[in-house]
Amino acid sequence: MGMSGEVASLSLRFQADTLLECGCDEAGRGPLAGDVFAAAVILPEGFFLEGLNDSKKISERKRLQLRPVIEQTALAWGIGRVSAQEIDELNILRASFLAMHRAIDAMALRPDRLLIDGNRFTPYRDTPHHCIVKGDAKFMAIAAASILAKTYRDEYMQAAALRYPGYGWEENKGYPTPQHCKAIKELGLTPLHRLSFTVK
């Protein structure tokens, strides 16, 4: 399959067989507030999507253009989320893995192989998994999952900003920007803040 430009490094398959491969990625590990989200995506054979890449490398407008195409063409996809309270109980790393498990649970198909963005993962049932550092810039299914996770989390934080104005979540998405940290000192914490995270 010929690919050029930005997507030249993205591969469709981890292994050349007929097993159902599922890409998994998360969004929202670093913020001081809000749920952590994850997505799981199984792409069909021959899949190609112009402009598909790690969600951090493309604009918000482009992510929102790509999302419905991914959802319509994927064999299966799912979204998982873990609340701020659960993050405080589990720690953010374990909460991220749980969000991925919930995303896989939400899919209509059961994958045969999991491709995980990052270097660690808690095994999902008896499904083989492969941890791939910067996997969202290497494999299409992980890149697709990164776009779904990021766009769903951004929409969630934009809605949360309407419920808890003053923290700038519509812009900072809960990350520790100077505006957000200043608002915490002036307005206090909300029920969506992660109490285990330190405010600088």
C-alpha positions as a printed NumPy array, in Angstrom:
array([[  0.   ,   0.   ,   0.   ],
       [  1.607,   3.264,  -1.084],
       [  1.796,   5.96 ,   1.544],
       [  3.487,   9.313,   1.438],
       [  4.161,  12.382,   3.526],
       [  3.189,  12.421,   7.186],
       [  1.651,   8.95 ,   7.226],
       [  4.619,   7.179,   5.624],
       [  5.656,   5.603,   8.93 ],
       [  2.223,   4.247,   9.886],
       [  1.648,   0.533,   9.329],
       [ -1.729,  -1.179,   9.14 ],
       [ -0.604,  -4.508,  10.618],
       [  1.686,  -5.511,  13.483],
       [  1.886,  -9.062,  12.141],
       [  0.96 , -10.289,   8.654],
       [ -1.792, -12.736,   9.568],
       [ -5.591, -12.773,   9.739],
       [ -5.973, -12.15 ,  13.489],
       [ -8.083,  -9.18 ,  14.583],
       [ -5.655,  -6.52 ,  15.786],
       [ -6.942,  -3.797,  18.099],
       [ -5.143,  -0.509,  18.715],
       [ -5.527,   1.094,  22.164],
       [ -4.568,   4.552,  23.388],
       [ -5.547,   6.913,  26.175],
       [ -6.029,  10.652,  26.606],
       [ -5.884,  12.707,  29.763],
       [ -3.183,  11.205,  31.954],
       [ -1.612,  14.578,  32.774],
       [ -4.546,  16.871,  33.641],
       [ -5.415,  17.948,  37.186],
       [ -9.128,  17.449,  36.518],
       [-11.505,  15.18 ,  34.664],
       [-11.765,  11.549,  33.664],
       [ -9.065,   9.71 ,  31.772],
       [-10.393,   8.35 ,  28.465],
       [ -9.241,   5.481,  26.279],
       [-10.271,   4.116,  22.909],
       [ -9.93 ,   0.734,  21.233],
       [-10.157,   0.359,  17.446],
       [-10.115,  -2.615,  15.061],
       [ -9.508,  -1.523,  11.459],
       [-10.429,  -3.519,   8.332],
       [ -7.947,  -4.99 ,   5.874],
       [ -6.857,  -2.454,   3.28 ],
       [ -7.749,   0.501,   5.501],
       [ -6.2  ,   3.844,   4.585],
       [ -7.111,   7.316,   5.809],
       [ -5.334,  10.387,   4.48 ],
       [ -3.906,  12.501,   7.309],
       [ -4.194,   9.804,   9.99 ],
       [ -1.499,  10.292,  12.615],
       [ -0.849,  10.579,  16.333],
       [ -3.626,  12.891,  17.599],
       [ -1.055,  15.246,  19.185],
       [  0.473,  15.929,  15.751],
       [ -2.706,  17.094,  14.023],
       [ -5.082,  19.995,  14.637],
       [ -8.331,  19.786,  16.567],
       [-10.22 ,  20.522,  13.342],
       [ -8.481,  17.643,  11.558],
       [ -9.152,  15.261,  14.473],
       [-12.857,  16.078,  14.331],
       [-12.853,  15.464,  10.57 ],
       [-11.152,  12.085,  10.94 ],
       [-13.254,  10.803,  13.854],
       [-16.51 ,  10.034,  11.982],
       [-14.562,   8.346,   9.169],
       [-12.798,   6.108,  11.712],
       [-16.101,   5.306,  13.445],
       [-17.856,   4.487,  10.162],
       [-15.086,   2.362,   8.636],
       [-13.679,   0.529,  11.676],
       [-14.776,  -3.082,  12.179],
       [-15.31 ,  -2.156,  15.829],
       [-14.452,   0.637,  18.236],
       [-15.094,   1.447,  21.87 ],
       [-14.565,   4.238,  24.4  ],
       [-13.677,   3.704,  28.056],
       [-13.325,   6.226,  30.854],
       [-12.254,   6.266,  34.485],
       [-13.375,   8.992,  36.891],
       [-11.209,  11.344,  38.927],
       [-12.288,   9.489,  42.085],
       [-11.174,   6.161,  40.603],
       [ -7.896,   7.757,  39.496],
       [ -7.267,   8.857,  43.091],
       [ -7.983,   5.327,  44.335],
       [ -5.963,   3.44 ,  41.703],
       [ -3.246,   5.918,  40.551],
       [ -3.24 ,   7.348,  37.035],
       [ -1.243,   4.553,  35.394],
       [ -3.566,   1.782,  36.586],
       [ -6.572,   3.982,  35.819],
       [ -5.317,   4.403,  32.23 ],
       [ -5.087,   0.627,  31.826],
       [ -8.589,   0.236,  33.277],
       [ -9.92 ,   2.806,  30.791],
       [ -8.37 ,   0.739,  27.98 ],
       [ -9.984,  -2.436,  29.364],
       [-13.357,  -0.67 ,  29.427],
       [-12.841,   0.519,  25.834],
       [-12.144,  -3.054,  24.719],
       [-15.206,  -4.247,  26.653],
       [-17.309,  -1.667,  24.779],
       [-16.472,  -3.099,  21.347],
       [-18.848,  -5.373,  19.448],
       [-15.936,  -7.642,  18.442],
       [-13.365,  -9.44 ,  20.584],
       [ -9.82 ,  -8.777,  19.383],
       [ -7.189, -11.487,  18.962],
       [ -4.223,  -9.17 ,  19.562],
       [ -3.864,  -5.823,  21.343],
       [ -1.484,  -3.069,  20.27 ],
       [ -0.959,  -0.76 ,  23.257],
       [  0.52 ,   2.719,  23.021],
       [  3.262,   2.971,  25.641],
       [  5.647,   0.651,  27.465],
       [  3.382,  -0.982,  30.076],
       [ -0.054,  -2.566,  30.293],
       [ -2.148,  -4.761,  32.57 ],
       [ -3.107,  -7.876,  30.575],
       [ -6.678,  -7.975,  29.299],
       [ -8.117, -11.444,  29.963],
       [ -6.045, -13.923,  27.948],
       [ -5.622, -11.656,  24.901],
       [ -1.974, -11.273,  23.797],
       [ -0.748,  -7.698,  23.855],
       [  2.238,  -5.753,  22.548],
       [  3.36 ,  -2.465,  24.127],
       [  4.715,  -0.059,  21.52 ],
       [  6.414,   3.185,  22.555],
       [  5.087,   6.031,  20.376],
       [  2.774,   3.456,  18.831],
       [  0.314,   6.184,  17.86 ],
       [  2.876,   7.395,  15.304],
       [  3.637,   3.855,  14.046],
       [  0.382,   1.906,  13.685],
       [ -2.888,   3.069,  12.154],
       [ -5.115,   1.359,  14.721],
       [ -3.332,   3.065,  17.623],
       [ -3.391,   6.425,  15.804],
       [ -7.131,   5.972,  15.211],
       [ -7.621,   5.13 ,  18.9  ],
       [ -5.628,   8.212,  19.908],
       [ -7.935,  10.422,  17.822],
       [-11.101,   8.91 ,  19.312],
       [ -9.799,   9.105,  22.886],
       [ -8.616,  12.703,  22.468],
       [-11.771,  14.018,  20.789],
       [-14.143,  12.315,  23.226],
       [-12.176,  13.606,  26.205],
       [-11.994,  17.137,  24.799],
       [-15.781,  17.193,  24.323],
       [-16.258,  15.923,  27.881],
       [-14.011,  18.701,  29.264],
       [-15.772,  21.364,  27.175],
       [-19.086,  20.255,  28.701],
       [-17.488,  20.222,  32.174],
       [-16.313,  23.806,  31.61 ],
       [-19.936,  24.906,  31.352],
       [-20.739,  23.26 ,  34.701],
       [-17.626,  24.615,  36.435],
       [-16.756,  27.973,  34.82 ],
       [-13.628,  29.904,  35.677],
       [-11.036,  27.136,  35.305],
       [-10.591,  27.526,  31.555],
       [-11.252,  23.87 ,  30.813],
       [-12.714,  24.749,  27.421],
       [ -9.134,  25.738,  26.492],
       [ -6.761,  23.859,  28.827],
       [ -8.854,  20.63 ,  29.04 ],
       [ -7.893,  20.309,  32.715],
       [ -4.126,  20.466,  32.211],
       [ -2.096,  22.461,  34.775],
       [ -1.828,  25.762,  32.908],
       [ -1.083,  28.922,  34.919],
       [ -4.735,  29.988,  34.46 ],
       [ -6.019,  26.652,  35.781],
       [ -3.663,  26.615,  38.791],
       [ -4.572,  30.229,  39.626],
       [ -8.29 ,  29.371,  39.431],
       [ -7.828,  26.431,  41.823],
       [ -6.219,  28.768,  44.378],
       [ -8.987,  31.346,  43.962],
       [-12.062,  29.141,  43.448],
       [-11.018,  25.912,  45.166],
       [-11.377,  22.366,  43.875],
       [-14.354,  20.888,  42.05 ],
       [-15.685,  17.314,  42.267],
       [-13.857,  16.66 ,  38.976],
       [-10.414,  17.489,  40.341],
       [ -7.968,  14.663,  41.006],
       [ -7.06 ,  15.064,  44.665],
       [ -3.948,  12.903,  44.316],
       [ -2.411,  15.324,  41.801],
       [ -0.213,  18.18 ,  43.057],
       [ -1.031,  21.741,  42.029],
       [  2.159,  23.675,  41.354]])
